[in-house]
Amino acid sequence: MEAVRTCVGCRARASRASLIRVVIRNGELVFDEQAVLPGRGAWVHPTPECVETAQRRRAFARALRVSPVLEFPEAENMQTLEKRLNGYGNKVNGSK
């Protein structure tokens, strides 16, 4: 039986393999693509929509139980984020 997690963006339940884990490192949100970093993690679909929704609703802060002023690093702007998430989704789905 495969593990099931809830996306903090859309609140839909999905298999662990179809979500990406987010953790806090040095006060910033970081994608934990291998799901091995220590500490509390939040799960989100690898889509810009779910990530934006989670940030807008402050869901990462609630799920990670930290202050609500959390953001991805400045270098991780939305264009870079979209490319990273789209690339991650392709690896998961096996498509090219």
Long-range contacts (C-beta under 8 A, 24 or more apart in sequence): 5-43, 6-43, 7-43, 7-44, 7-45, 7-50, 7-54, 8-42, 8-43, 8-44, 8-50, 8-54, 8-59, 8-60, 8-62, 8-63, 9-44, 9-45, 9-47, 9-49, 9-50, 9-51, 9-52, 9-53, 9-54, 9-57, 9-59, 10-45, 10-49, 10-50, 10-53, 12-45, 14-45, 16-43, 17-92, 18-45, 18-92, 19-43, 19-44, 19-45, 19-46, 20-44, 20-45, 20-46, 20-85, 20-88, 22-60, 22-64, 23-64, 24-64, 24-66, 24-70, 27-70, 28-70, 28-71, 28-72, 28-73, 29-60, 29-70, 29-71, 29-72, 29-73, 30-72, 31-84, 31-88, 33-88, 40-64, 40-65, 46-85, 46-86, 46-88, 46-89, 46-92, 47-85, 47-89, 48-78, 48-81, 48-82, 48-85, 51-81, 51-85, 52-78
